Amino acid sequence: MTTLSDIGVAAAINISSALLFFVAFAILRLQPWNDRVYFPKWYLKGLRTDPVQGRAFVSKFINLDWRAYLGFLNWMPEAIRMPEPELIDHAGLDSVVYLRIYLIGLKIFVPIAFLAWTILVPVNWTSTGLEGAHIRNITSSDIDKLSVSNVHSRSERFWGHIVMAYAFTFWTCYVLLKEYGKVASMRLGFLAAEKRRPDQFTVLVRNIPSDPDESVSELVEHFFLVNHPDHYLTHQVVYDANKLAKLVNKKKKLKNWLVYYQNKLERTSKRPQIKTGFLGLWGKKVDAIDHHTNEIDKLSKEIVEEREKVTNDPNSIMPAAFVSFKTRWGAAVCAQTQQTRDPTLWLTEWAPEPRDVYWRNLPIPYVSLTVRRLIIAVAFFFLTFFFMIPIAFVQTLASIEGIQKAAPWLKPLVTIPFIKSFIQGFLPGIVLKLFLIFLPTILMIMSKFEGFGSISSLERRSASRYYLFNFVNIFLGNILTGTAFQQLSSFIHQPANQYPVTIGTAIPLKASFFITYIMVDGWASIAAEVLMLKPLIFYHLKNFFLVKTEKDREEAMDPGSIGFNSGEPRIQLYFLLGLVYAAVTPAVLPFIIVFFGLAYVVFRHQIINVYNQQYESGAAFWPDVHFRIILALIFSQIVLMGLLTTKKAASSTPFLIVLPILTIWFHRYCKGRFESAFVKFPLQEAMMKDTLERAIEPNLNLKGYLQNAYVHPIFKDSMDEDSDDEEIMSMDFETESAIVRTKRQSRKNTPLPSRNNASSLSLSDGIQSHLEP
């Protein structure tokens, strides 16, 4: 049984560790040699100079200005000070809208917490439902006296909880409605004001039918010249260059090792030696520099051969292409319409921006995507539900009874009050956190196997699975396994209408666990986020061993993007906990509010100074965020119904049935009202941007701008590696929109259409059909 004192100890530990991290961060960020770690974004933009240059030796490492340490918390108001429009220009709309998720948490839970503590806490505290609980063999804690568990069965006080449930629902829906409209307006405004980008003019075409008479490139050109004659501009076919990419990446790694050994030679004046066996543990000892130089030369020859194979082998050209248009309007029409009578051929969608393309998945045949997603769905099911077993086992051990049973000799130690409070209030959250360290990586690998063609879609799919995993294993798993794992089998086999009762009964008993989890996963993680200990160590190791040029230093300090696939599902778990416990155990709410407030300030600082967003989707993820909050709201209503059913509040419980119905209707309204702004681009907006651009830049060479925008980056890298072949490469990958003679025979001599291409005509066929009577 976890008491308020146990939670107090856990809170004290977390607050102390968080304060320690913040103080350490404040000190480390002021040191000159850490400047590139804590402000990398400004260096990558070329807006910050290295403070190490021109200083005395000691001043290069330690900031000797004592006045700088007096304002060690100045970074907090500085993070808030930048206006939102300026932040959009600086970091992009994706980052700004991501921050708004934390703001929504504050907007929802601050008023809810005020109402809950003003009305529900007195109602619960002044009841006497738990008096004599030990006599009735009912396990309870101090926190339960603040929850609905302390209210007598059949009490009229439950009307207060029902009224508050309506108030919480209406307030949450009001905030979501305003935010959905705000974000949709921000997205449309961002797209309208955004500078010219290749993806505004480009469509990704997949499942191109094969044709025995023409290559994929010729087929694409003829199809779009016939069906989009006034707007088609150019195209770039997709190549299966995955093997070439592996070779180029392997060469980069070998070059890094070569630089490392060359730097080592300069420092020690002794030629380094390595063993050629596995991981350098055994094998023949050779000169490290000569060995890596020879390996790089071999790889360079392999890269040239593989590149020629890719460019000349028809089997390396996939039935997909990036097609660019003369106008945004033409691209919008193509991306948002069906191209042929057969809805499975010539499938079009908006092309991701070049930075967002996940090139490794584009060569995957379209027909295999369904099979891949079925395999991953089954694998995810087993991962989710079998993960509950080790969690239950370890959570059992991470308790006083479990430790005493597994290691009786520790009994004198665990009975010490401080150790006992640490185990009960802190250890279960740590154990659960350790189990989840590798989960985001596993889910991202699964999403990549499914075949999504953009990084943003990979992250959104991974985030949705992470949310489901958290819901089943962290929320439901800890409620069921943490209280009565032995009853899990009966829970599975009981009627579906009893699920809300079972879960509703267990939820109040786990409030103390989730409070400690919020502190461990939320407070401490946010403090660790701003400290950036891992990037700090990695940067200095790379800077010492590998960095030789300014480009190497930029790669060493690049922190990557904010990590939507792991960050957003964690935020959604706190929405779920807050909405579920708002009417059940309001004591949870202050801890959630502290998390949202702290996270908003920290991540605003990180977005301004640290993270360099890998892509820009224009907040395309917002419908998923909205939907998951709605799910949490509906689940909280069902749980409250189940809980009141156990309290035999038969006269008041039916009034809660209306809430899920109203919430579902509200979601459908928002979906119909706003979601199209996130999946479609209005033709009116496209025409306005095209007209304005023609007026401002009448002589714009759009074809030159778009022609190589979607060339596989590995070809660009390999061209950089072998500049002598640059002219060859430009010839191989350049595409023209000028009319190309078709290789087909005339239809007068060929009565039947080409195999697998009945829905497409060549350009000459199309013109001839118009000329003939």
N, C-alpha and C positions, 0 to 999 in steps of 0.2 A: 504494500500500500504506500503510495507516494503522498507525502504531506506537504503542506505549504512551506515548511522549513526545508524539505528536500528541494523544492522548486526554488526557494530562496538561495540555497547554496549553488544550484546550477546557474541561476541568474547571475549571482555574484561572480562565479567563475567565467561565464561568458562575457559579462560586462568588463571584467578585468582584462581578459584576453583581447577583447575588441579595443579597449583603450590602449593596451600595450601595442597592438598592431597600428593604431592610428598615430601614436607617438613615434613609433619606429618609422612609419611612412613619412611623417612630417620631417624627421631628421634626415632620412635617406634621400628624399627628393631634393633637399637643399645642397647636397654634396655635388660638386662639379662633375666628378667622373660618373655619376648616375644620371646625369641630365638627359642623356639619350634614351634611358630606360623609361623615365616618367614623363617625357615630353616627345615621344618619337614622331607623333603626327606632324608637329610643327617642323621637324627636320625633314621629313619626307616631302612636305610642301615647300621646303626651302625658305621658311620664314623664321628660322631660329639658328643662331650660330653657336658653336661649341664654346662654352665658358672656360674650357681647359686651356685653350690657346692663349699665349701671351702672359701666363701667370707663373709665379714662382713654383718650385717643385712641390712644396707642401700644399700650396693653394690649389693645385691641380686636383687634389684628392679630397681635401677638407675645406669646408667653408668656414673661414676664420672670422667672419663678420657676425658678432654676437647679436646684433640687432635683428638679423634675419630669423633667429630662433624665437624671438618674442612673439612673432605672429605666425606660429607654426600651424594654426588652424585657419589661416586666411584662405586656404584653398577651398573651403566650403562656401563662403560667400562669393568667391570668384567663379565657382562652378555654377551658381544660380544666376549670376549677373548677365550672362550672354543672352540676348533676346532670342525668341524662337525663330523668327525669320533669318536672323544671322546664323543661328545654329544649323538651319536647313542648308544654307549656302556652304557652311563649313563642313558639315558631316553627312548631309543627305537626308532625305525624307524618311528612309527606313529607320535610321538611328533615332530621329526625333519622335517618330510614332512609337517606337519601342519604349522610349522613356515615358510616353503617355500611358502605358499600361500601369506603371507605378503610380502615376497621378490618379488614374481611375481607382486604384486600390485605396488611396487616401480619400478621394471624393466619396466613395461608397462607405468605407468603414468608419471614418471619423464621425459622421452624423449617426450611423447605426450604433456605434459604441456609446455615444452620448445618450441615445434613447434607451439602450439596453441597460446601462448602468443607472440611469435615472428611474426607470420603471421596473424592468424585470429583476434586477439584482435585489432591490428591496422586497419585491414580491416573493422571490425564492428564499432570501435570507430569513425573513420573518415567519416562514412556514416551519413546521416541525415534523416533516415527513420522515426524516432520518433519525429522529430521537429513538433511542433503543434499538438502533440498527444491529448492534453487536449481539443483542439478545435473539434477533430474528436471523442471525447468521448472514447478514447482508454486509458486504465489504464496501466501505465508503471512506472518503478522505475529506479534508477540510474544504477542498475546492468544490466538492459535491454540494455543500451547503449553499453555494452561490448558483447552483444549477437547478434545472427543473426537477431533478431527482429528489429535491428536498420538499417538493409540493405533494400533499396528500393525494391519494387516488380519489377520483370523482370530485375533486375540488373545483369550485367556481373560479378559482384563480387562473385556471388554464385559459379563460377568455382573454386575459392580458397577453398571454403568449400568442394566441391566435391573432389578436389585433396587431401586435408587433410584427408577426409574420407578414401580414398584409402590408404594413408600413414599410418593412424591409424590402419586400418584393417591389412595391411601387417605386420606392426610391432608387433601387438598383436598376430597374427598367428605365426610369427617367434619365439616370446618368448614362446608361448604355445608349439610349436613343440620341442624346445630345452628342456623345462622343462619336458614334457612328456617322452622324451627319457632319460633324466637324472634320473627322478624318477623311471622309469622302470628298468634302470640299477642299481640304488640303491636297489631296491626291490630284484632283482635277486641276487645281491651280498650279500645282507643281509641274504637271505634264504640259500645261499651257505655257508656262514661263520657262520651261526647261530648254537648255541649249540643244542644238542639233546633235542627235545621236544615231548611229547606224541602225539600232533596233526599231527606230520610229519608221523606217522605210523598208524593213525586211520582214519576211515571213519564212518560217521553217516549214518545209513541205516533206512529208513522210509517206511511205508506202507507195512510191512511184512504181507503176507497172513496168515490167520488162518488155523490151521490144527487140526482135531479132535483127531489125534493119538499122537501128540507131543506138548510139551510146546513151547513157543516162543524161549526160550533159546536153547532147543534141535534142533528146526527147523533152527535157525540161524547157529548153529555149523555144522549141516549136510550140509546145503546149501553151506557154504563157504569151507568146506572140500572137497566137490565134485567139485565146480567151481573154487576154488583157492587153490588147494591141496598143492602147493609148498610154498605158502606165508602166508596162514592164521595162526594166532598165538593164539588169544584169543578174547573174547568179553565180553561186559557188557550190559545186557538188561536195558531198561529204566523203572523205576517204577513211578507210580503216587503217589508221596510223598508230595503233596501240603498241605494236612491236617496236616501231621506230621511236615512239615516246619512251619506252622502257630503256632503249639503248642510249638515247640522249640523256635521260635522267641518270643512268649508270655512269655515263661519262662525266656528268657534273659532279657526282660524288667522288669519283676518282680524282678529278681536278682539285676538289677541296682537300683531299688527303695529300695530294702532291704539294699544294700550297703549305699545308701544315708541316710536312717534312722539309720543305725548302726553308721555311721560317726557323725550324729547329736547327737546321744546318748553320744558318746565319748566327744563331744564338750560341751554339756550342762549338762550332768549327769542326764538328765530327759528323761524318756521313752516317745517317741513321740506318739501321738494319731491321728487317722484318722477316717473319717466317711465312711461307706461302700456303701453309695448311689452313684448316678450318679456324676462323676467327683469329688467325695469327698465333695459335697456341702450339702448333707443331709444323713440321715440314722443313723444306730446305731454306736456309737463311740466305737472303739476298739483299742487295742494296735497295733501300726503299724508294729513292728518287728514280733510279734507273728502271725499277720494276713498274712503278706507276706510269712513267713516261712511255714504256713499251706497251702497257695495257691500253693507254689512251690512244696510241697510234693504231693499235688493232681495232679498237672500237670506232675510230674515225673512218676506217675503211669499211667496217660493217655498216655504219650509218649511211655512207654514200651508196652502198649496194642496196640497202633496204629502201632508201629514198627513191632510187631509180625503179625498184620493183613496185613500190606503191604507185608511182606516177604512171607506170606503163602497163601494169596488170589490170585488166578490166574487172577482175574479181575483187580488187581492192576498192573499187568505187561502189558505194552503198546506194540503195534506192532512196536517197534523201538529199535535200539541197536547201541552201539558203538563197531565197529569191528576193531581190531588191527592186523597188519601184521608184518611179520618178517623183511620186508625191506620197505624202502620208495618207492622203485620202485613198489612193489606189491600194496601198498596203492594208489599210483598215478594211476595205471592201473584201480583199482576198482572204485576210485572216479570219473574218467573221462570217464567211459564207461557204456553202458546199460547192465544190468545184465540178463534180461530175454526177452522172446519174447513179453511179455505184458509190454509196457513202463510205466504202472501205478503201477507196483509192484516192490518191492526190489529197491526202489529209493536210490541212493547213492550220497553223497556229502562229501567234505572235512569236517572233524569234526573241530569245533572251538577248540582253546586251552582250557584246563579245566577252566581257569579263565574267559573265554569269554562265556561259556555256560550259557544260561538263562534257568535254570532248570524248572522253573514254566511253561514254554510253551511246553516243550517236550511231556508231556502227552496228549496234544491236538490232537484228531484224525486228520489224514492228510486230510480226505475228507471234514472236516469242515473248513479248512483254506480258501478255495475259498469263502465260504459264509461269513465268518468273514471279509475278505478283501473287499467284495462288500458292506457290511454294513458300514464299516469304510469309504469307498470311498464316499458313500452318505452322511454320517455324516460330513466328512471333507468339502464336497461341501457346505453344509448349514452353517457350521462354518465360512468358508472363505467369502462367499458372504453376509451373514447376519451380519457379524462383521462390515461391512462397514457402517451400519446404526448408531450404537452408536458413531463410529469414526466421522462421518459427523456431528452428533448432538453436540458432545463435542467440535469439532474443530470450530463450529459456535459460541459456547459460549466463546471459548478462543480467541476472537477477540474484538477489540474496540467496533464495532457495536453491537456484541452479548452481551457484558457485559452491555453496555448502555441500551440495550433493556430489558434485564433480570433484571437489578438492576439500575434503573435510579438514585438512590441516590448516586451511586459511580461515577457519571459523573465528578464531580470536581477532584476526585482522579486520574482517568485514563487519564485526560488531562495533568497531570504533565509530562514534557518531558521524564524524566527517567523512570517513570512507564509505559508510553506509549511505549517507546522503548523496555522495558522488555516484555510487553504483545505481541507486534508484532513480536519481534525477538527471544523470548525465550519460552514463555508459550505454544505455539502449540506443540513444540517438547517434552516438559515435559509431556503434556497430552497424547500424543501418546506413549511415553515410559511407562507411568503408565499402559496403556491398555495392553501392551505386557508382563507384568511381569510374568503372570501365563501361557502364551501360550506354552512355551517349555514343561512344565509339562503336560499340556493337550494333546499335540501331542505325547509325550512319552507314555502316558496311551493308546492312540489310537493305537500306534504301537505295544504295548504289547498285546492288544486285538487281533490284527491280527495274532499272533501266531509265530512270528519269534523266532528261537531257539538260537540266540546268541546276546550278548549285542551290538557287533559291527554292526550287521544287524539292530537291533532296532534303534541305533543312526543314521545310514545312512538313514533309511526310515523316521525317524522323521526329519532329516535335510532336506530331499528333500521336505517334506510337509511344513516345516517352510519357505523354500525358496519360494515356490508357494504362501504361505500366505503373505509373505513380498511383493512379486511382485504385487499381486492383491490389498492388503489393504494399504500398506505403499506407494507403488509407484503409481499404477493406481488409488487407492482409494483417495489419497490426490490430485492427479491431477484433478480428476473428481469432487469429493465432495468438495474439497477445493476451486474450482473456480466456478463451476456451477452445484451444486447438483440437482437443479431443471431441468437440461437438461439430467439427467442420463437416464430417461425413453426413451427420443428420441435417445440417444446414443445406447441403447440396440436394438431399433427397426430399426435403420438405416442400409443401406446395408454394407456388410462386407468391401467392398473396400473403404468405407469412414472412417473406424477406424483409419488408419494411419494419415488421415487429422485432425480428431478431437483431437487425442492424441498429434500429432505434434504441433497443434496450442496452446494447453494448457501447454505443457512442459516448454517453456521459461518463462512463467508467474510464475512457481513454483520454480524457481532456488533459490530464497532467502529462501524459506521454507526449502528446502533440505540442504542448507548451515547451517542453524541453527540446523536442525536435526542431521547433521554430528557432530556438536560440542557437542550437548547434548548427543546423543547416542554413539558417537565415542570417542571424547576427554575426556569427563567427566567420561564415563564408564571405559576407560582404566586407568585413574587415580584412580578410585575407586577400580579397579581390583588389583592394586599393593598395595593399602592401606590395603585391606583384613580386613575391619572393622568387618564384620559379623563373619568370622572364629576367629578373635581375641576375640570377646566377648564370643562366644560359647565355645572356649577352656578354658577360665578362669572360666566360670560358671561350666563347667564339671569338671575341675581340682579341684575346690573348693568343689563341692557337691558330685561328683560321683567317682573320681579317688582314688583307694585304692592300686592298684598294678601297676607295670611298664607296663603290658599289657593294663590296663585300660587307662593309659596315652597315649600309642601309638594309641589306638582307638580314644581318644579325639582329638589328633592333626592331624589325618589323613585327609588331605584336599580333597581326592578323585582325579578324573581325570580331564582333561582340559575341558570337555564338548563339544565334537564335534557337538552334535545335535543342540546346540544353538549358538555356536561360528562361525561355518563355514557358515551358512546361512546369518548371519549378515555381514560377510566379503563379501559374494557374492552380497549383496545389494549395497555395495560401489563400487564393480566392475561395476554393472549395472548403478549406478549414474554417475560414471566416464566416461564410454564409451558413454552413452547417451548424456551427457552434454559436452563432449570433443569438438565436432564440433558445438554445439549450444550455450552454455554459458561457455566458458573456465574459468570463475571466480570460478567455483566450484572445479576445479582440485587442487589448492594449499591446500585446506582444506582436501581433500582426501589423498593427499601425506603426510600431517602431521599425519593423522590417521594411515596410514600404517607404517610409520617410528616409531612413538611412540609405536604402538601395537607390532611391531617386537621386540623392545628392552625389553618392559615390559614382554611379554609372553616368551621370551627367558630366562629372569630372573626367571619367575615362573616355567618354565619347569625344569630348573637346580636345583632350591632350594625348590620348593613347591609341584607341582603336582606329584602324584604317579599314573602312568597310570594303569588303571584297567585291560587292556588286550593289546595284541600286534597282529595286523592284517597284518603287513608288508605293510602298506600304501595301503590297498585294496580299500580305499575310493577315490583314485586319479582320476579314470575315471569319477566319479560324479563331482568332482571339475572342471575338464576340460570341461565337457559337459555344466555346468552352466555358465561358462565364455563365451563359444561359443554362448549360448542362448542370453546372454546379448549383445554380439557383433552383432548378427543378429537383435535383437530388435532395437538397436541403429541405424542400417542402415535403417530399415523400418521407424523409427520415422523421420529421416532426410529426407527421400523421402516424407513423408506426410507433413513435414514442408515446404519444397521447393515447394510442390504442392500448398500450400496456398499462397506462394509468387509468384505464376504464372511463375516459372522458367521452362517453358515447354521445352526450348531448351537444358537445362543441366540436368534436373532431370532424364531422361531415362538412363543416364550413371551410375546411382546408382543401377540399377536393377541387374547388374552383381555381385555386392558385396555379397548379400546373397547367390547367387548360388555358388560363389567361396568359401565362408565360409563353406557352407554345404559340399561341396566336400572335403575341408580341414579336416573337422571333420571326415568324413568317412575314409579318408586316415589314420588319426591318430588312429582311432578305429581299423582298420584292421592291422595297423603296431604295435601298442603297447598294446592294451587292453588284448590280450591273456596272457600277462605276469602277469596280475592281477587276472585272473580267473582260470588259469591252471598252473600246475607245470611241467616243462619239464622232460621227462623221462631220458634224458641225465644227467641232474643235479642230479636227484634222484639216478641214478646208480653211479655217481661219489661220492656222499656223502656216499652211502652204502659201496662202495669199500674202501674208505678211512677209514671209521669207523671200518670195519672188520680188516684192516691192523693195526690200532692203538690199538683196543680193541678186540682181537680175542675171549676172554673168557667172553664177556659182557653177563650178564643175562638180556636180553631184556624183557623177559616175566615177570620177577619180577618187572622191571621198569614200565611196562605198565598195569599190572594186575589190580591195584586199582586206576589208574589215572582218570578214568571216573566213579567212584563210587559217587553217589549223596552226596554232602557235608553235607547234613542234616543227613545222616547216620553216617558220621564221627563225627559230632557234638553230635549226640545222643549217640554214643559210648563213647565219652569223658564224657558225662553226667552220663553214667552208665557203668563204666569200667568192671563190673562183667559180662556183656553180650558180651564182646569184642570177646571172642572165638566163641560164637554163630554167631555173625555178620560176622566174617571172613569166617565161614563155609557157611553162606547163600549166600554171594556175591562173593565167589571165583569161577572162571570159569576155566575150563581146556580145552586145545586143544587136549587132547588125544581122541582116538576114543571111542565114546559112542555107546552102542548098541541101535539100533532103536527100538521103540515100535510098529512100523508098522508090519503088516503081510507080508510075502514074496509075491512078485508080482506073483509067480506061483500060489498062492492061492487067490490073490486079483487082478482080471483082470483089474479093473478100478483104476485110480489114486485117491489119497485122495482128498476129497472135498476142493475146493479153492486152490489147490496146484499142479495143473497139470504141472507147469513149473519147479518144484524142485524135485530132487531125494534124497533119503537117501544115506548115504555112502555105505552101504552094497549093495543097488540096483545098484549103479554106478560100484562097483567092479565086481558084478556078471555079469553085462551086458558086461564087457570087457572079462570075462572068457568064457562066452557062445559063441558058434560058430554062 
